[in-house]
């Protein structure tokens, strides 16, 4: 798999993250860097969802 395809698939998977499972992901992270990655991804996904809600004036 090329890096381009890997990044695209990772993005698609991250965008479907279930925020109820975030604490589990953080608990199972093996390193500080992995925990930081989980935090960054969940923050990014949340920001994107907030932008969508605001754009659709559903707040």
N, CA, C and O atoms as a printed pandas DataFrame, in Angstrom:
     atom_number atom_name residue_name chain_id  residue_number  x_coord  y_coord  z_coord
0              1         N          UNK        A               1    0.863   -1.176    0.000
1              2        CA          UNK        A               1    0.000    0.000    0.000
2              3         C          UNK        A               1    0.907    1.236    0.000
3              4         O          UNK        A               1    1.887    1.301    0.742
4              5         N          UNK        A               2    0.571    2.186   -0.820
5              6        CA          UNK        A               2    1.364    3.413   -0.875
6              7         C          UNK        A               2    1.060    4.289    0.337
7              8         O          UNK        A               2    0.028    4.137    0.990
8              9         N          UNK        A               3    1.971    5.196    0.619
9             10        CA          UNK        A               3    1.744    6.133    1.723
10            11         C          UNK        A               3    0.489    6.956    1.490
11            12         O          UNK        A               3   -0.252    7.243    2.430
12            13         N          UNK        A               4    0.247    7.338    0.241
13            14        CA          UNK        A               4   -0.947    8.126   -0.083
14            15         C          UNK        A               4   -2.210    7.359    0.286
15            16         O          UNK        A               4   -3.122    7.915    0.897
16            17         N          UNK        A               5   -2.264    6.084   -0.083
17            18        CA          UNK        A               5   -3.439    5.264    0.241
18            19         C          UNK        A               5   -3.551    5.027    1.747
19            20         O          UNK        A               5   -4.648    5.048    2.305
20            21         N          UNK        A               6   -2.419    4.805    2.394
21            22        CA          UNK        A               6   -2.420    4.563    3.840
22            23         C          UNK        A               6   -2.943    5.780    4.590
23            24         O          UNK        A               6   -3.752    5.646    5.508
24            25         N          UNK        A               7   -2.485    6.967    4.203
25            26        CA          UNK        A               7   -2.937    8.207    4.853
26            27         C          UNK        A               7   -4.434    8.403    4.624
27            28         O          UNK        A               7   -5.162    8.776    5.544
28            29         N          UNK        A               8   -4.893    8.154    3.399
29            30        CA          UNK        A               8   -6.319    8.311    3.091
30            31         C          UNK        A               8   -7.156    7.357    3.948
31            32         O          UNK        A               8   -8.170    7.760    4.517
32            33         N          UNK        A               9   -6.736    6.110    4.036
33            34        CA          UNK        A               9   -7.489    5.145    4.836
34            35         C          UNK        A               9   -7.457    5.503    6.320
35            36         O          UNK        A               9   -8.463    5.364    7.015
36            37         N          UNK        A              10   -6.310    5.962    6.805
37            38        CA          UNK        A              10   -6.211    6.385    8.204
38            39         C          UNK        A              10   -7.155    7.551    8.476
39            40         O          UNK        A              10   -7.845    7.570    9.495
40            41         N          UNK        A              11   -7.184    8.517    7.570
41            42        CA          UNK        A              11   -8.093    9.662    7.706
42            43         C          UNK        A              11   -9.546    9.184    7.768
43            44         O          UNK        A              11  -10.308    9.602    8.639
44            45         N          UNK        A              12   -9.915    8.316    6.847
45            46        CA          UNK        A              12  -11.296    7.815    6.814
46            47         C          UNK        A              12  -11.645    7.095    8.117
47            48         O          UNK        A              12  -12.745    7.275    8.641
48            49         N          UNK        A              13  -10.750    6.304    8.634
49            50        CA          UNK        A              13  -11.004    5.599    9.888
50            51         C          UNK        A              13  -11.118    6.580   11.050
51            52         O          UNK        A              13  -11.997    6.442   11.902
52            53         N          UNK        A              14  -10.241    7.556   11.083
53            54        CA          UNK        A              14  -10.256    8.532   12.171
54            55         C          UNK        A              14  -11.540    9.357   12.175
55            56         O          UNK        A              14  -12.030    9.726   13.242
56            57         N          UNK        A              15  -12.080    9.645   11.018
57            58        CA          UNK        A              15  -13.290   10.468   10.938
58            59         C          UNK        A              15  -14.518    9.734   11.464
59            60         O          UNK        A              15  -15.556   10.354   11.698
60            61         N          UNK        A              16  -14.414    8.433   11.652
61            62        CA          UNK        A              16  -15.555    7.672   12.173
62            63         C          UNK        A              16  -15.383    7.339   13.654
63            64         O          UNK        A              16  -16.103    6.498   14.192
64            65         N          UNK        A              17  -14.436    7.993   14.304
65            66        CA          UNK        A              17  -14.138    7.695   15.708
66            67         C          UNK        A              17  -15.376    7.879   16.587
67            68         O          UNK        A              17  -16.168    8.803   16.399
68            69         N          UNK        A              18  -15.514    6.978   17.543
69            70        CA          UNK        A              18  -16.605    7.037   18.500
70            71         C          UNK        A              18  -16.049    7.682   19.772
71            72         O          UNK        A              18  -15.201    7.099   20.447
72            73         N          UNK        A              19  -16.520    8.862   20.090
73            74        CA          UNK        A              19  -15.977    9.599   21.234
74            75         C          UNK        A              19  -16.218    8.891   22.564
75            76         O          UNK        A              19  -15.505    9.144   23.535
76            77         N          UNK        A              20  -17.200    8.020   22.619
77            78        CA          UNK        A              20  -17.440    7.261   23.846
78            79         C          UNK        A              20  -16.303    6.281   24.128
79            80         O          UNK        A              20  -16.138    5.834   25.263
80            81         N          UNK        A              21  -15.517    5.946   23.104
81            82        CA          UNK        A              21  -14.420    4.995   23.255
82            83         C          UNK        A              21  -13.071    5.678   23.452
83            84         O          UNK        A              21  -12.054    4.997   23.590
84            85         N          UNK        A              22  -13.042    6.994   23.469
85            86        CA          UNK        A              22  -11.777    7.719   23.570
86            87         C          UNK        A              22  -11.000    7.329   24.813
87            88         O          UNK        A              22   -9.791    7.112   24.744
88            89         N          UNK        A              23  -11.676    7.238   25.946
89            90        CA          UNK        A              23  -10.970    6.879   27.178
90            91         C          UNK        A              23  -10.345    5.494   27.091
91            92         O          UNK        A              23   -9.278    5.261   27.659
92            93         N          UNK        A              24  -10.993    4.577   26.390
93            94        CA          UNK        A              24  -10.439    3.233   26.207
94            95         C          UNK        A              24   -9.184    3.290   25.341
95            96         O          UNK        A              24   -8.178    2.647   25.644
96            97         N          UNK        A              25   -9.255    4.063   24.268
97            98        CA          UNK        A              25   -8.090    4.220   23.395
98            99         C          UNK        A              25   -6.909    4.813   24.151
99           100         O          UNK        A              25   -5.765    4.396   23.968
100          101         N          UNK        A              26   -7.202    5.791   25.002
101          102        CA          UNK        A              26   -6.134    6.413   25.787
102          103         C          UNK        A              26   -5.537    5.429   26.797
103          104         O          UNK        A              26   -4.323    5.399   27.000
104          105         N          UNK        A              27   -6.388    4.636   27.419
105          106        CA          UNK        A              27   -5.903    3.651   28.393
106          107         C          UNK        A              27   -5.032    2.585   27.742
107          108         O          UNK        A              27   -4.075    2.104   28.348
108          109         N          UNK        A              28   -5.363    2.216   26.509
109          110        CA          UNK        A              28   -4.644    1.141   25.820
110          111         C          UNK        A              28   -3.431    1.637   25.036
111          112         O          UNK        A              28   -2.663    0.831   24.511
112          113         N          UNK        A              29   -3.256    2.935   24.952
113          114        CA          UNK        A              29   -2.097    3.476   24.232
114          115         C          UNK        A              29   -0.821    2.989   24.903
115          116         O          UNK        A              29   -0.722    2.964   26.130
116          117         N          UNK        A              30    0.142    2.605   24.094
117          118        CA          UNK        A              30    1.365    1.993   24.614
118          119         C          UNK        A              30    2.451    3.008   24.951
119          120         O          UNK        A              30    3.345    2.725   25.748
120          121         N          UNK        A              31    2.373    4.176   24.351
121          122        CA          UNK        A              31    3.410    5.186   24.591
122          123         C          UNK        A              31    2.758    6.555   24.783
123          124         O          UNK        A              31    1.578    6.744   24.490
124          125         N          UNK        A              32    3.549    7.498   25.278
125          126        CA          UNK        A              32    3.071    8.878   25.402
126          127         C          UNK        A              32    2.733    9.444   24.038
127          128         O          UNK        A              32    1.768   10.194   23.892
128          129         N          UNK        A              33    3.524    9.086   23.038
129          130        CA          UNK        A              33    3.284    9.591   21.680
130          131         C          UNK        A              33    1.963    9.071   21.126
131          132         O          UNK        A              33    1.243    9.797   20.441
132          133         N          UNK        A              34    1.648    7.821   21.422
133          134        CA          UNK        A              34    0.386    7.249   20.962
134          135         C          UNK        A              34   -0.790    7.937   21.640
135          136         O          UNK        A              34   -1.806    8.206   20.999
136          137         N          UNK        A              35   -0.660    8.223   22.932
137          138        CA          UNK        A              35   -1.716    8.954   23.636
138          139         C          UNK        A              35   -1.908   10.338   23.026
139          140         O          UNK        A              35   -3.039   10.784   22.833
140          141         N          UNK        A              36   -0.812   11.009   22.726
141          142        CA          UNK        A              36   -0.888   12.333   22.109
142          143         C          UNK        A              36   -1.555   12.245   20.743
143          144         O          UNK        A              36   -2.347   13.117   20.385
144          145         N          UNK        A              37   -1.247   11.210   19.983
145          146        CA          UNK        A              37   -1.876   11.001   18.678
146          147         C          UNK        A              37   -3.390   10.859   18.828
147          148         O          UNK        A              37   -4.155   11.473   18.085
148          149         N          UNK        A              38   -3.814   10.047   19.793
149          150        CA          UNK        A              38   -5.249    9.849   20.036
150          151         C          UNK        A              38   -5.903   11.184   20.385
151          152         O          UNK        A              38   -6.974   11.505   19.871
152          153         N          UNK        A              39   -5.271   11.953   21.247
153          154        CA          UNK        A              39   -5.822   13.260   21.632
154          155         C          UNK        A              39   -5.925   14.195   20.424
155          156         O          UNK        A              39   -6.942   14.861   20.228
156          157         N          UNK        A              40   -4.869   14.235   19.625
157          158        CA          UNK        A              40   -4.873   15.122   18.451
158          159         C          UNK        A              40   -5.943   14.714   17.455
159          160         O          UNK        A              40   -6.645   15.564   16.907
160          161         N          UNK        A              41   -6.066   13.428   17.222
161          162        CA          UNK        A              41   -7.070   12.947   16.265
162          163         C          UNK        A              41   -8.472   13.245   16.767
163          164         O          UNK        A              41   -9.305   13.742   16.009
164          165         N          UNK        A              42   -8.749   12.951   18.029
165          166        CA          UNK        A              42  -10.098   13.204   18.537
166          167         C          UNK        A              42  -10.415   14.695   18.538
167          168         O          UNK        A              42  -11.544   15.085   18.240
168          169         N          UNK        A              43   -9.440   15.528   18.867
169          170        CA          UNK        A              43   -9.653   16.980   18.809
170          171         C          UNK        A              43   -9.966   17.418   17.377
171          172         O          UNK        A              43  -10.888   18.201   17.152
172          173         N          UNK        A              44   -9.201   16.912   16.417
173          174        CA          UNK        A              44   -9.412   17.280   15.018
174          175         C          UNK        A              44  -10.809   16.869   14.549
175          176         O          UNK        A              44  -11.527   17.662   13.940
176          177         N          UNK        A              45  -11.182   15.635   14.836
177          178        CA          UNK        A              45  -12.493   15.142   14.394
178          179         C          UNK        A              45  -13.611   15.959   15.032
179          180         O          UNK        A              45  -14.580   16.315   14.361
180          181         N          UNK        A              46  -13.484   16.254   16.305
181          182        CA          UNK        A              46  -14.488   17.066   16.991
182          183         C          UNK        A              46  -14.592   18.449   16.355
183          184         O          UNK        A              46  -15.696   18.949   16.142
184          185         N          UNK        A              47  -13.455   19.071   16.052
185          186        CA          UNK        A              47  -13.464   20.383   15.393
186          187         C          UNK        A              47  -14.173   20.321   14.048
187          188         O          UNK        A              47  -14.937   21.223   13.705
188          189         N          UNK        A              48  -13.929   19.276   13.294
189          190        CA          UNK        A              48  -14.568   19.141   11.980
190          191         C          UNK        A              48  -16.082   18.977   12.123
191          192         O          UNK        A              48  -16.850   19.543   11.345
192          193         N          UNK        A              49  -16.498   18.210   13.107
193          194        CA          UNK        A              49  -17.941   18.016   13.342
194          195         C          UNK        A              49  -18.586   19.320   13.822
195          196         O          UNK        A              49  -19.713   19.631   13.439
196          197         N          UNK        A              50  -17.882   20.074   14.652
197          198        CA          UNK        A              50  -18.403   21.364   15.106
198          199         C          UNK        A              50  -18.561   22.325   13.937
199          200         O          UNK        A              50  -19.570   23.023   13.842
200          201         N          UNK        A              51  -17.577   22.367   13.051
201          202        CA          UNK        A              51  -17.661   23.239   11.868
202          203         C          UNK        A              51  -18.886   22.889   11.025
203          204         O          UNK        A              51  -19.583   23.771   10.523
204          205         N          UNK        A              52  -19.134   21.594   10.879
205          206        CA          UNK        A              52  -20.284   21.150   10.087
206          207         C          UNK        A              52  -21.592   21.594   10.738
207          208         O          UNK        A              52  -22.489   22.086   10.054
208          209         N          UNK        A              53  -21.703   21.425   12.045
209          210        CA          UNK        A              53  -22.918   21.822   12.775
210          211         C          UNK        A              53  -23.134   23.331   12.648
211          212         O          UNK        A              53  -24.256   23.787   12.426
212          213         N          UNK        A              54  -22.065   24.093   12.789
213          214        CA          UNK        A              54  -22.172   25.555   12.678
214          215         C          UNK        A              54  -22.573   25.946   11.267
215          216         O          UNK        A              54  -23.443   26.798   11.088
216          217         N          UNK        A              55  -21.959   25.342   10.266
217          218        CA          UNK        A              55  -22.271   25.654    8.872
218          219         C          UNK        A              55  -23.726   25.344    8.543
219          220         O          UNK        A              55  -24.359   26.046    7.755
220          221         N          UNK        A              56  -24.255   24.276    9.163
221          222        CA          UNK        A              56  -25.630   23.884    8.937
222          223         C          UNK        A              56  -26.603   24.618    9.870
223          224         O          UNK        A              56  -27.811   24.387    9.824
224          225         N          UNK        A              57  -26.070   25.494   10.707
225          226        CA          UNK        A              57  -26.852   26.289   11.664
226          227         C          UNK        A              57  -27.743   25.401   12.523
227          228         O          UNK        A              57  -28.925   25.684   12.715
228          229         N          UNK        A              58  -27.154   24.317   13.038
229          230        CA          UNK        A              58  -27.889   23.400   13.896
230          231         C          UNK        A              58  -27.540   23.577   15.361
231          232         O          UNK        A              58  -27.729   22.650   16.148
232          233         N          UNK        A              59  -27.043   24.723   15.745
233          234        CA          UNK        A              59  -26.661   24.940   17.134
234          235         C          UNK        A              59  -27.656   25.811   17.826
235          236         O          UNK        A              59  -27.499   26.105   19.011
